[in-house]
Amino acid sequence: MPTTRAQPGAYEGDLGGGCWARLVPGFVSSHEQVMQTLLGTLPLRQEPITMFGKTHLTPRLTSWHGDPGCGYRYSGRGFEPLPWVPALAEIRDRLRETTGYAFNSVLANFYRDGTDAMGAHADDERELGPARDDIGIASVSLGARRRFLLRRKTGGDAVEYALGAGDLLVMGGRTQSEFKHWVPRTKKPVGPRMNLTYRVILPR
Ligand SMILES: O=C(O)CCC(=O)C(=O)O
């Protein structure tokens, strides 16, 4: 699959058509320590999800946190958030300042090794905001680097990042409407990685 590698270093990526992604390398400097704290705190587990009429367990561990009422539906299931824990709230506050988005929820994904993955999808559910044409997602990756690909729903080349080690990728504007993203499985030996995607959930 053809890919375009994202530039290293802080990077303002205009993807065209009101879509953009911005990479901030090493946003969380003590990323291994934060990951260990979160591993000891979050009730991470494999969730059953239903896709194309079949129910299976997610190939990664997850935990959903946020303000009360920030419920979220995906893959045919509704999730009510667990309360914030200090390490997640601390990063949320820095992200609010850095990006200007009023994040009120976060999904933690833990990839134990290269067999854990995330399939191609867009975070384009109706409850995400702050606006239909500006869905703000801040994705913070702790631990090992994994490939993260971003490609237009209509096809074409993918933009590829190697996200880990405290990197932050902010996606905004119409990116979720126009692009899909995914973290593929790998046969290469890779260490554990945790990804935190901060989101803005609109009130119901
Ligand atoms: O692990 C990642 O980098 C991607 C996570 C993701 O796509 C999501 O939570 O929607």
The ligand as an SDF file (V2000), in Angstrom:
LIG
                    3D

 10  9  0  0  0  0  0  0  0  0999 V2000
   -3.9770    3.6120   18.9270 O   0  0  0  0  0  0  0  0  0  0  0  0
   -4.1200    4.5200   18.1350 C   0  0  0  0  0  0  0  0  0  0  0  0
   -3.1870    5.2410   17.7810 O   0  0  0  0  0  0  0  0  0  0  0  0
   -5.4700    4.7550   17.4820 C   0  0  0  0  0  0  0  0  0  0  0  0
   -6.6280    4.7690   18.4340 C   0  0  0  0  0  0  0  0  0  0  0  0
   -7.9220    5.0570   17.7340 C   0  0  0  0  0  0  0  0  0  0  0  0
   -7.9840    5.0500   16.5300 O   0  0  0  0  0  0  0  0  0  0  0  0
   -9.1470    5.3410   18.4720 C   0  0  0  0  0  0  0  0  0  0  0  0
   -9.1680    5.2590   19.7090 O   0  0  0  0  0  0  0  0  0  0  0  0
  -10.1480    5.6720   17.8200 O   0  0  0  0  0  0  0  0  0  0  0  0
  1  2  2  0
  2  3  1  0
  2  4  1  0
  4  5  1  0
  5  6  1  0
  6  7  2  0
  6  8  1  0
  8  9  2  0
  8 10  1  0
M  END
$$$$
